[in-house]
Amino acid sequence: MLAIAPAQAEPAATAPGAGPALWRVADADTTIYLFGTVHALPPGVDWYRGPVVAAFDAADEVIFETVEPEGAGATETAQNFVAGLMLPEGKSLRDRVPQAYRQRYDLALARSGGPGAMIDRFKPWFAAFLLGGLEPRGRGRLTTDALGVETVLSGKAREAGKTVGEIEGMEAQLSLLNAVPSPLQIRFLQEALDGIDQNELVGEELLRTWSNGDVPGLDAVTRDWPRDPEMRRVLLDRRNANWAAWIADRLEKPGTVLLAVGAAHLVGPDSVQHHLAQAAVTAERVAP
């Protein structure tokens, strides 16, 4: 077991607005903190403080959805992942977009700030995340994954000598989403295009509710994402059930873990906590 903070300081319950929400699952010799993240953030969001810091300091292991590959083979792994995002050579996403959505698609490409020609080569599900999704955008602020929770926490964990791991992995995520039938992927992209004009407002509300620990508010923001019930089952419900099973199994091994996954997985009727409760495992909210 690696060194941890003196006295294994526990996150204390704090007043609303003190920071993002945090939950704890524990038995006699194991503690697992559940922390909902935002993958990309603008500058100036003060989230690494209070109970989050205490949970991080107490943890000897930090687990994410996926971990960026390092060391030998990392370049090849990254290249294979990118290749898995692409349509077959010579194919265009725009050709797959229904005619009624072509204008919205072209406008979304223009607004994205990214290389439109490359985005047009991506599979529909990935383009939907790039052009829509739930990341906080707005007020002209630069939103980047370099400031996202996973990037910051993984850097701090490695600096502190903590074990860093993944609950799912890049290959598993890629396989899961590439297996989604093409018509459902296109509907997911259409949903992203339908909401393109609301991205700024939705992103700002997500950022406000998340950073204030407003779980009901965060649930309201994410409740209809994705709108398609089957896509929601793919992206949230089934994965949350798998993660709850992982947590229940991890309780059999002593230690302290900080599990940091996307905030949408920890709110709503099909959350990780819901699946834990079905297995008679209690997730206690400790902050704020």
Secondary structure, DSSP 8 states (H G I E B T S, - for coil): -----GGG-------TTSSS-EEEEE-SSEEEEEEEE-SSB-TT---SSHHHHHHHHH-SEEEES-----STTHHHHHHHHHHHHB--TT--HHHHS-GGGHHHHHHHHHHH-S-HHHHTTB-HHHHHHHHSSS----TT---BGGGSHHHHHHHHHHHTT-EEEESS-HHHHHHHHHTS-HHHHHHHHHHHHHTGGGHHHHHHHHHHHHHTT-HHHHHHHHTTSSSSHHHHIIIIIHHHHHHHHHHHHHTTS-EEEEEEEEGGGGSSTTSHHHHHHHTT---EEEE-
